[in-house]
Amino acid sequence: MSRTILHLDLDTFFVSVERLLDSRLKQRPILVGGVSDRGVVAACSYETRSFGVHSGMPMRMAKELCPEAVIIKGNAGVYSKHSDVITDIIKEKVPLFEKASIDEFYADLSGMDKFFGSYKYASELRRTITKETGLPISFGLSVNKVVSKVATGEAKPNNQLKIDYGFEKPFLAPLSIKKIPMIGDKTYLTLRNLGIKQVQTLQEMPKEMLYTVLGKNGLTIWDRASGVDTTPVIPFCERKSISTERTFDRDTTDVQKLRTLLIAMTENLAYQLRRGEKLTACVAVKLRYSDFQTVSKQLKIPYTSADHILIEKVLGLFKQLYNRRMLVRLIGIRFSHLVHGNYQINLFEDSEEAINLYQALDKIRQRYGDKSVLRAAGMGARTIGRMHNPFNGQPPTILAHRKQ
Ligand SMILES: [Mg+2]
């Protein structure tokens, strides 16, 4: 039985939110990101694109290309709140949906045709979102996630597109290979060097040939180019989380030691987030006293995966929790409300240097293990465990009762 998969994506999300807050910004070229000369563009309005501006570019360069642009320092907290409102609307209307990133959703509408007509349903959902939030959103509808995502991209801005069953291949054929999700800059160059420009060329190539050039990824790319994709919509669950905890051999009241361990644990979990290209919007800390009383506290935060933000939140929660002056038996940290996303989004304050620093540290960790570089403040902690990637499909390992 064929499926019906909807992909929804807000148009230039950060820019649209800024325009909602200040209508004078409508129709003007806008750059959102780090405002200092060393900042990076996190989002840019359509008006700036004809100047060659794109996200991820140094703000300095974007300013040179488009001097008339209004430059706005992003606010991850505000964007997260708007994202939550949209999530709630979708949650109410669609039984099975996936939150793929802060501004992107998949929904499985299979079986709905009999009753509603899924296209009509999707159109109504889109209208509702725009009406209730004031934010422009586009969608693509087809038999799978990949084709729907590409269709959304073709529909933009502020529009919708349905690809009928059986028309996946002809729809993709005339498009640039760049439009296929998974073909990044590097793969694009490799294929361009082979003279491949259009999806149609990929469709007509023998699958084995792509395997020879790109290995296993080549097979997936060939499937996607042909409009084939069987990946399921993964239900969004607020509790989707990663966590770590530690039980002490000997209960402790050494606050410095506890703080040190919390820093090391946070740093490690944050790295796991970044490695899985995830962001968290909820931090929780748990504490068990020697008399087994267990207390925990959680805090909703703007989507992030940056250590320096998370450490501050974790230590703040710990400070509020630890008030009995009694021996501590266990501490734990959990990050939940995870979505896909890049940590650049909350480095509005900082700069290219901060992004480069995180990337450099993570590169060292990838190469030499996740404890090869540590914050000095967390160095006292001897073991924090967890050497695998929790986003490879396996449920996260709970490190309960691991001895220090
Ligand atoms: Mg978007």
Residues whose N, C-alpha, C, O or C-beta is under 5 A from the ligand:
A	BS01	MG	D9 L10 D11 T12 F13 D103
